[in-house]
């Protein structure tokens, strides 16, 4: 009954804490997660949660209440008194308590190491350059209705007018349109043929991502031009068709040599479209995942493209927050067309953070669990050591009466605590080592067997555990010999 009451009380407190934690979590959920998983906002404490909690309380009672009850009911009172009077309980029970504490420490060590690896991996990811400067960029998307903008010329005129008006805003350094922004969850690819290269087999033509941009795009995004030139006023609708490629495209399809002057054509080996001259190359950009190598990208100017009804806008501010420019930019677009809405309004920094969401979420959740496990393991070790000291106070008093010093008793208690913590940490390290291969896909720039992470995580747990055991050690050193002798 005592075990059942403790389990139910703990279950009630756990349910209350879970409700508070879920409310806090739902407020902090990023927009992209709510958009892609709308049912996540319905998470809460319901009847299923309460049933699970009740089942856990009953199971806890059965696992940890029946064995002590069974042992207490055994009619071996004299043997129990002989074995436990001076040693604080039977040897078997002391070993069981110690084993449970070691298991707690082992699990906490495993979680701490895993969380530390994920946090280090996430910090490394944040330091990876996506190939452009994400700070100070505001992005949004718009789609021109075909009934109001039926021709490519009308659409291009709208985009050019919008850029001119937006660029004149105070605080705006530059602005540009592109059909697909990095980390926008969109992409578009095409087949192509490279002039001068052996004709590939049908169905095995080179594939590349296609980017339709205005001339200001590379400067606005801070994408470096490696060779040749970017687009400019020379690249009009009636001019020679031109393109810019990224470094990955040049290495994969052009042999990594000089790219300026090479020609490509959209479509497979049987395509008959016009040849497109490459006038420059730019730096690689991670389009959707900074952990993956950049893909080949081909840029063409908006002035020579067709079918561009949907475009994305990038606005770089030279001072202040990008968010402060949302309304001024929207108003400039409405000046051209009062019926034209914009959507997917976000900063580029937010787009990059959303792309890292799965990894940051995994690191955060495991971090919370590891902190909880750390607290529980420290409390568990303290409880075992404190209970043992309480049961052995008479023994400690007798030792003091026979010549032992308080320091020796304190050291003995701390040594027992240290062995419990070291044994649990060793088991936890062994478990983390065995499971390191399963985490390979979640880590970036961090070895799953990183010695510093293993040592740091286990060291934190051991130090905190030893600090928690200082109080029982002080109690052992403060035992009264006369009180112990009276008891005996």
N, C-alpha and C positions, 0 to 999 in steps of 0.2 A: 504493500500500500504506500509506503514511503517513496519507493521508486516511481510508482504511478503518479503520485502527486507532484513529484519533482518534474517528471516528463511532461505532464499536462501544463504545469506552470511555465516551463520553458517553451512549450509549443505555442502558448498564448502570446508570450512576449515575442517569439519569432514571427508569428503572423502579423503582429502590430508593426514590428520593424520592417517586415517585407512590404506591407502596405505603404509605409512612409517612403521606403526606398523606391518602390515602383512609381509613386507620384513624382518623386524627384527625377527619376530616369525619364519619364515621359515628357517632362518639361524640357529636358536637355537633349531630346532626340533631334538629330539633324533633319533638315527638310527633305533631303533626298531619301532618307530611310522611311519617312512617313509617306512619301509619294509612292515608293516602290513596294512598301509593305504597310498598307493602311490599317490592317488589322492589328498592328503592333500597339496602337493606341488603346485597344480594348483590353490589354493585359491588366489583370488586377486580382485581388483576393476574392475568389468565388467559392461555390460549394465544393468544387473539386479540390481546391487548395485546402479547405478546411478538412475534408476527408483524408487527404494525404497527410496533413499535420497530425490528425488523430491516429492514423495508422502508424506514423513514425513514433508517436509517443507510446503507443501500445507495444510496438516492436522493441523500442528501447527498454521498456519495462521488462519484457520477456528476456531480452538478451542480458541485461545488466542487473536485474532484480531477482531472477529466479535462482541464479547460482549462489549469491550470498544467503538467500532465504533457505535454500536447500542445505547449505553448510551449517547455518545456525540451528536448523532443526535436527541435525545429527546428534544422537545421545552419547557424545564423547566429551563430556564436560571436563573431566579431570585432565585428559590429554590436551584439550584446548587450553586449559588454564596453565598447565605446565609449559606448553610451547609458547604461549602468548604473553604470560605475565611480565616477563622481563624483556622481551624482544619486540613488543609492539605488534602482535598478531602472528599468525602462522607464516612459515617461510614460503609456502605456496602462494598465499595471498599477497605477500610482499612482492614476489616475483611477478604475479599477474598485474599488480598495479604498475610496477616498473615497465613491464612489457607494453601496457597500454600507453604509458607516457612516451616510450620510445617510438611507438607507432605514430602517435600524434606529431612528434618532432620530425619523423621521416616524411610524412605527408606534407607537413608545412615546408620542409626543405625542398621537396619536389616542386611544390607550387611556387615558392619563392624563386627558385632557379628558372623555372619556365617563364614566369612573369618578367624577371630581370632580363632574360634573353629577348623577349618580345619588345620590352621597352627600349632596349639598346638598338634593336633592329629598326623600330619605328623612328628613333632619333636619327639613325643613319639615313633612313629614307627621306626625312625632312631636309637633310643636308644635300641630297642629290639635286643637281641642277636639271630642270626639265628641258633645258635648251632655250629658254626665254626668261624674261624678268616678270614674275607674276605679281610683284608688289606694285601697287598704284594703278592697276588695270580694272576697269569696269566693263562688263560684258552684258550683252542682251541679244535677243534674236527677234526677227520680224519676217513675216511672209506677205508678199504683195499679191493681192487677189488678181487673178488673170482677167476678170471682167473690167477692172480699172487700169490694169497694166498688161495689155495683151501682147506687146511686142518687146523684144530684148532692148530696143532703143529706149522705150519708155521706162523700163525698169532701171537701166543704167543711168538715165537722167535723174531718177529719184535718188539713187544711191549717191551720185555725185553731189546733188544739191544738199542731201543730208550731211555728207562729210564736210562740205563748205560751211554750213551753218554750225555744226557741232565744233569744228576746229576753231571757230571764232569765239567760243565761250571762254570767259576768264577762268583760268585754272586748268584748261585743257591743253596738253602739250601736243597731242596728235590723236588721230582717229583713223580707223580703217575697217573695211568689210572683208569677210572671208566666209566661204560657204560652210566650213567646218572648223570650229575652234578646238584647240587641244583640251582634253578632259571634259568635253561637252557631251559625251556618250554617243555622239554621232560619228559617222565615217562614210567615206565613199571611195570605192576603188574601181580601176579600169584595167583593161588589157592594153598592151602597146607593142609596137615593133621598133627595134633599134636599127637605124641605118648603118650598114657596114658590118653588122654581126650576122653570124650564121642563122638561117631561118630556123626557128624552133619547131618542134612537132606541134601539130594542131592540138589545142587544149593545154599546152605547156608554155604558152606565151608569158612573157614577163608581166607581173602584176604590180601595180603601184597605187598608192592613195593619191587622189586628185584634190588639189586645193585651188579654188578660184578666189583671187585676192585683188584688192586695189593696190596701187603702187605704194601706198603708205604703210602697208601691212608689216613688212620686215622691220621698219624703224619703230613702229608702234609697239610691236611685240619684243623688240630688242633681240631679234634673231640676226646673228652676224652674217654678212656676205663674205664668203670665203674666196671666191674668184669671180671674175667677170663683173656683172652689174645686176642691180635689181631692176624692176620695171619702172618706166617713166613715161613721159608724154609721147615719146616716139612710138610706143606700142599701142597704136590705135586700131580701130575696127578694120581699116583698109590697109594696114601695114602688114609686113611679114609676120606670120604667127610665131610667137616666141614662148619660151618656158624657162623656168628656173628649177633646178633639182637640189635635193639635199645630199649630204655626204654619203649616206647609205645607198642611195640610188646610184651615185657615181661609182662607188666601189663594186656594187653588185652587178650592174648592167653595162657600165662603161669602162670597166677594167681598172678603175681608180686613177686613170690618167687625166689629161686635160679634157675638160668637159665643154668648154666654150667652143661653139661651132658644130658640135655633134647634133644629129637630128633624130627625132623620134616621130612615130605616127600612132594615133589611137587605133586600137583594134588589133586583130591577129594578122597572120601572114598574108591573108587574102584581102586585107583592108585596102581601100583606095583613097582614103582621105588625104588631105594636104600634109606635107612634112612640116614639123615644128622645130625651129632652131633653138638650141639651148644657149642662153646668153649669160648664165651665171650659175653658181652653186652657193648654197647657204648651209648653216650649221644644222645638225640633226635636232629634232624635237621629239620628245616622248609624248605620244598623242594621248594615251589612256592609262599607261602603267609605267612608272619610273623604274620598276624592277626588270622590265623587259627591254631588250635592245630596240632601238628606233627602227621603224619600218621605212621602206623607200617612199619618198614623197615627191610629187611633181606639181609645181605651182604654175598656173597660167593666169594672165591678167583678165580682170573682169571685162575689160573693153573688147576682148576677143572671145568671150564665152557666151553661150546661149542657155536658156532654161533656168536662169538664176532667180527663181521666184522667192526662195528662202535663203536669207543671208544672216550672218551673225556679225555684230558690231563689237569692236574693241576700242575702248577710249582710255588713253593714258593721261592721268592728271599729273601736273608738275608740283602741286602742293595740296595739302589737305587729304581728306579721306575720299576714296572713290565713291562710297555710298552717297556722299553729299551731292554728287553730280547726276544722280538718277533723274530727278525731276527736271533740271535744266536740259538734259539731253532729250528726255521724252518730249518736252515742250517744243524743242527745235524740230523734232520729227512731225509733231502735230501741226506745226506751222505750214509744212508742205502738204500734208494730207491729214485733216482732222479725224478721219475714220481709220487711220492706220495704227493698230495697237502694237505694243512690244511685249515680249514675254521672256521667260527664263532670265530674269535680271539678277545677276550675281557678280561678285568680284571674281577675278581670276584666281585669287588666293583661295577663295571658297571652293571653286571648282577643283583645284588641286587637292585641297583637304578632303573633299567628298570622295575623290578617287582613292585616297588612303584610308577611307572610313573602315573597311573590313579589318585592316591591320591595327588601326588605332583602337577599334572596339574590342578586338581580341586582347590587346595589351591592357586596356582599361579594365575589362571584366576579370581577367586573370589577376591583375593587380589588386582589385578589391578582394577577390577570393583568397589571395595569398596573405593579405593583411589580416583578414579574419582568421585564417589558419595559423598565422604567426601568433596572434593574440591567444587563440585557443590552446596552442601548444605550450606557450609560456605559462598560461594559467594551469594547464594540466601538469606540467613539471613542478610548478610551485605547489599545487595541491598534493601531489604524491609525496614530495619532500617534506612539506609542512605536516601532513598527516603522520608520516613516519617519525618525524621529530617529536610530535605530540605523544605518540605511543611509546617512545623511548625516553621520555623525560626522566623516568625513574632510573633507567640504566645510565643516562648521562650524569645524574646526581651521584650515583655510586662510583662512576669513573673519576669524578672530581674528588670524591672522598678518598679514593685510593691513590691520588697523586696526579691525575691527568690535569692539564691546564685548559682553560677556556679556549685558548687559541687552537689547541689540538682537536677539540671537539668541533669547532667551527670549520677547521680544515677538513675534517672527516666528512661533515655534511656537504661541504662544497665539492669535495672529491666525488662523492656519490652523485651529486647533481651534474658534475662535468661529464662523468662516464655515461649518464643517461642521455645527455645532450649530444655527446660525441657519437654514441652508438646510433641514435636516431638520425643525426646528420649524415653519417656514413651510409646508412641504408638509403636515405633520400638521394644522396649523390649517386649511388649505384643505380637507383631507379631512373634518375634523370639521364644518366649516361646510356642506359638501355633504351630509353625512349627518344633519345636525341634525333635518331633518323626520321621519326614521325614528324618532327618540327621543321625539317629542312625546307619545305615549301613555304613556311610562314616567316622564315628568317631572311634578312638581307644584310650582307656585309658583316655578319656575326657568325662565328663558328658555333655550332650546337654543342661543342665540348670546350667552350671557352673557359680556361682555368680561372681567370680573374672573376668572371661572373659566378662560377661555382663557389669560389672561395669567399667572395663578398656576401652572397646570399646566405650561405651556411654560417659565416662569421657573425652576421647580424643576429641570426637566431640564437646562436650559442651565447653571445654577449648578453642579449636581453634575458635569456633563460637564467644565466648566472646571476644577473642583477636581481631577478625575481627571487632567487634562492638565498639572498643575503639575509632576509628577515628570518627564515627558519634557522639559518646558521647562527644568527645572533641569539635566538631563543635557546638553541642547544647550549651555547656558551654561557647562558645566564641561568642554567639549572642550579637548584638549591640542594646541596648534599644532605642537609638535615631533613628536608622534606622527603627526599627519596628514601633515606634510612627509616623514617617513621613508617612510610608506606610498606617497605619490605618487612 
